[in-house]
Structure formats: C-alpha cells, structure tokens
C-alpha cells in the first residue's frame, strides 16, 4: 500500500514539474530576453529584401513572355489544323472531280468544319472572349469564310483564280486554291501568328505555312502562291 502511495506521489510530481515545452517555460524565456538579445536575432535586412524582389521581377519578366508565347503557339495549332484539312479536302475534291472547290459546301464532302456563331456577339472584335461560352455550329455550304470555333482565327478561302501573269482563267491548269487563317479578336489580332496554305494542281504541290512569333511575322497576312 505504501509503495502505491509513493508511486502516485512520484507520478504527480512529474506532472506538476514544469515541462520544457510548457507554455509557462516559453513565456518565462521570452520575458527574460533582453533588448540586446532581441537585436541580435537573425532576420532579413532591407538590402536582402530588395535583392529578392529584384530577382522575382527578373524571373517574371523572363517567364511571362515565354508563357504567353506558348499560349499563342497553342492557339495557332488550331488554325494549322483547319488550313491543313482544307488543303487536303481541296486536293481530294480536285482528284475526284477535276476542279477546285469554290465553297465550304464542296469541301464538306471530305472535311467538316465548325464555326463560332454570329449569335455569340462581336466575334470579329472580341474573338475568343465571346466564343468561349458559345456552342459551335457547322459552316454554311455557300460560305467562303468563317470564324474558328474558338474565335481566335478568321479563316478564308480564295475563289480559285489564275496565277499572276496569266490571262486565261477558264482552264484548270491556271488555277490554284488558297487559304488563310488570320489571328482575330482584340489584342490577339495583332499579337497572334497567321497560317496560310495553297494547293497548285498543275505543279501537284501543296503547302501550309505557319508564321513565327517574331514581331515581323505577327498580325494579319495575305494569301501565298504555291
């Protein structure tokens, strides 16, 4: 019995004894700190903070343009896919019918295209801003131009025409098929990169050309000949 009482007293003594993580101990240590000891505590100086802020600014100035360039390149891939599909469809159409397509209705036999509808709003001025929540619809059969479903590109096909320097426009030998997809909507109309393509049945050549993100290559571009 005496041993149990002694054991309980020892246990109670351990409980009552201040623990090194006890709030009372920590408060006592803080109250015993002198002003000189507080001054000697390590921390960031103003110069160090300025250097860190400058480094963050430099890294941001490098990373943000790279991110924007990658985003614009991803948008351009949509235009490249559209132009390439139109060129392939025109090639198939000419192979089967011996003539070049004159509208999207004739291209639709080999490739389907969707557009951002006019009901979305000012597609030409706002681009992707108004098209992101709009439901894409099929391009009209008699159309020769449309806005991509994302609104980021205005796509146009040129009615088959004679190559420069020729006089006859009635023979297939003098005709080529041309397509252009120009960046569209707000600032992207001047900061985006165009995609153009062409198909020349006489020379049996086709080309899809992507403009780069260089300043001289940005913005709206005209058709190219094959």
C-alpha positions, 0 to 999 in steps of 0.5 A: 500500500505504501509503495502505491502511495509513493508511486502516485506521489512520484507520478504527480510530481512529474506532472506538476514539474514544469515541462520544457515545452510548457507554455509557462517555460516559453513565456518565462524565456521570452520575458527574460530576453533582453533588448540586446538579445532581441537585436541580435536575432537573425532576420532579413535586412532591407538590402536582402529584401530588395535583392529578392524582389529584384530577382522575382521581377527578373524571373517574371519578366523572363517567364511571362513572355515565354508563357504567353508565347506558348499560349499563342503557339497553342492557339495557332495549332488550331488554325494549322489544323483547319488550313491543313484539312482544307488543303487536303479536302481541296486536293481530294475534291480536285482528284475526284472531280477535276476542279477546285472547290469554290465553297465550304459546301464542296469541301464538306464532302471530305472535311467538316468544319465548325464555326463560332456563331454570329449569335455569340456577339462581336466575334470579329472584335472580341474573338475568343472572349465571346466564343468561349461560352458559345456552342459551335455550329457547322459552316454554311455550304455557300460560305467562303469564310468563317470564324474558328470555333474558338474565335481566335482565327478568321479563316478564308478561302480564295475563289480559285483564280489564275496565277499572276501573269496569266490571262486565261482563267477558264482552264484548270491548269491556271488555277490554284486554291488558297487559304488563310487563317488570320489571328482575330479578336482584340489584342490577339489580332495583332499579337497572334501568328497567321497560317496560310496554305495553297494547293497548285494542281498543275505543279501537284504541290501543296503547302501550309505555312505557319508564321513565327512569333517574331514581331515581323511575322505577327498580325494579319497576312495575305494569301501565298502562291504555291 
